[in-house]
Amino acid sequence: MEAEVLVIGAGPAGATVADRLARAGHDVLVVEEHPRVGYPVQCAGLVSARVLELAQSRAMVRTPVHGATVFSPGLRGVAFRAPDPRAYVIDRAGLDIALAERAARAGARFETGLRFDGASRRADGSFAARLTAADGGERTISARLLVGADGVTSAVARALRLRRPVEILPAFEAEFPRSPGDPDRVEVYLGRRIAPGLFGWWIPDGAGGARVGVAVSAGPVSARAYFERLLVHLERRFGTVLTGATAYLVSGIPIGLVPRTAGDGALLVGDAAAQVKPLSGGGIFTGMRCAEIAAEVAHAALAAGDLSARRLGEYDERWRAELGDEFSRALYLRRVLLRLSDDDLERVIAALDGAGMRETIVAFGDIDFPSHLARRLFRQSPSLVRLFPKALGALRSSRAGRVPDVEPARSRAAK
């Protein structure tokens, strides 16, 4: 079997690449390991309006969210609410399905239940991709261009040696059909005992229930164990026990910058390229936007008959020029946050609860570009500057692709 472009993975990034290239007249085949597109669900499904614009649909929206409350380890909260929606809770599987259907209407072909097992280069530069079906049957598909959109443990990235290991945060989430809480706000829970490495969350589902989960640094304690701790925390917060979970989600979140997302005849997009926001773990918008750039570069390269790493490297340059500064600053802030004790986090929440801070959060909060808000908050609050004396300088830097060292002297000594 042959295809001009073979996309491994039918999530938002893979379906976006397929849609754009199919519309440009290319023969595109998308292969998905799971038997159904969209399942199992891969993330909590809280997105910005940018995702809806890229999807060109609001059919998957369950409820808009106007605000958030961030809780310290001791459950001191700082809350804000904006007059307009700041995020949307979506049917996550519905998004994948809608994007795949759009790509199919554009002419892309889809096959499910096929696992990518590796690829070899032929004399003419094309790939021979090896795939295995659920029944154990083996297939080979030839393609001029191979796109890895196969998630955090990308087999394409491993096969083509296109990435170094990045930090992978284990995540565990459950859906509850009934849950107290403000249906118009997201809740975020900080603390080393609850969610070391990132945070816990409570997200209203628009039907009286909620999605509750944690993402944490990998270690001897499992993400599920931290999730159970969060449930106890929520019992203290709400005064009632959450029971009757109807679904569970287990996933991994890649955090970090990889040196290359393009090689000879190949591109990586989405979680496979670690195109994930370091402060939130969200990757739908960034993955879809990078997929658009990948399709534009791939179309030009295919038309020119030049799929060399040098030609496809334009993709690396373009997506880093657009998002690299944000990723670098957010990575630096994440490194700083990882060093904070629970007492420090209490002081952070107290600082955010200071005069005028809520107004700044409402005016400049953006879940896709949080470093922009962080920069303003640091300028506004002497308390935050005292907690993060090095962070303000890092946020003022505009150098893309570089994550400043938290402790430069220690880093040099370790080399």
Buried (B, 14 or more C-beta within 10 A) or exposed (E): EEBBBBBBBBBBBBBBBBBBBBBBEBBBBBBBBBEEBBEEBBBBBBBBBBBBEBBEBEEBBBBBBBBBBBBBBEEBBBBBBBEEBBBBBBBBBBBBBBBBBBBBEBBBBBBBBBBBEBBEBEEEEBBEBBBBEEEEEEBEBBBBBBBBBBBBEBBBBBBBEBBEEBBBBBBBBBBBBEBBBBBBBBBBBBBBEBBBBBBBBBBBBBEEBBBBBBBBBEEEBBBBEBBEBBBEBBEEBEEEEBEEBEEBBBBBBBBBBBEBBBBBBBBBBBBBBBBBBBBBBBBBBBBBBBBBBBBBBBBBBBEEEEBEBEBBBBBBBBBBEBBBBBBBBBBBBBBBBEEBEBEBBBBBBEBBBBEEBBEBBBEBBBBBBBBBBBBBBBBBBEBBBEBBEBBBEBBEEEEBBBBBBBEEEEEEEEE
